[in-house]
């Protein structure tokens, strides 16, 4: 059994990609057999700042270049979540108890046709625009509190 208290949080970014109607990009994870929708997110590489990581992750997961979005907001602080005990040994070599994430609200200013989830290392099998409430109801339960906090913080700007 891994001692949760001895593990830290993986530094990560998350992206709330919104369209002009205030709907949010959500992708169905390739590695889940059941519905498991999420927004783009990923780790911060060594020497990389959070904004650079967010734009890199956006491109890696949606195919969108930085020129297709406008960054409208960033969370005031890191948002953390805990992994369920059974996932700790399966993810990131068992080195982390969860993630600490800096979230960015990005507005799609390019054309929706630029979205291409068939990237070099695809993470999503399909994607759709969702209303914030629908997104909260469709994600894995252990991430729901994080999503609720982030959407509440960005809500007035959506």
GUKOL-146171 format. One record per residue (C-alpha): x, y, z. Coordinates in steps of 0.25 Angstrom, whole numbers, plus 5000, padded with zeros to 4 digits. Each point is the difference from the previous one (the first is absolute). Layout:
BEGIN
XYZ...
% end
This chain:
BEGIN
500050005000500550144996500150105011499250114994500650115010501449974995499650044985500050144994499150054989500350004986500150144994499050014989499250104991498550004996499350074989498650055000499850024985498850074997499350044987499250134998498849945005500649975014500049854997501249925005500949904992499949865006500749884995499749855002501249945006500649894991500549915012498649995006499049904995498850085007499750144998501150095006500050144995501050105003500650134996501450014995501149985010501449955002501350015008501050125000501349964994501350045008500450144997498650034994499150115006498549975001499550094989501049934990499649875005498550034998500250044986500949884997498949915006498950064992500849984987500349855004498649975004499150084991501050044988499750145002501250104999500150125010499650094989498649945000499750035015500050135009500449985015498950075008500349955014500949925009499649945014500450085011500849885006500349864998498849905001500349865006499349874999500349865006500049884992499249885004500949905008499949894989500650104989501250055008500949884996499550004986500250154996501450074999500849895006499250015013500850135003498850095003498850005008499350094991500250134992500150145002499550084988500050144995498850024991499950094989498750054993500250014985499050054990500049944986500350124990500449914989499049914992499549875006500449924988501550025006499649905011500749874997500049905011500849904991501350055005501449935001499649945013498450015001499450005013498550024996499149914991499050114998499750145004498850095002499650145005499349995013499350095010500750025013498949925007500149894990501549995001499949995016499149884999500849934989501449995007500649905009499650025014501450035006500250124991498650065002500350095012501250064992499250024988498950075008501050095007500650044986498750024993499550095012501350085000499950024984498450005000499850154998501050004988499449884993
% end
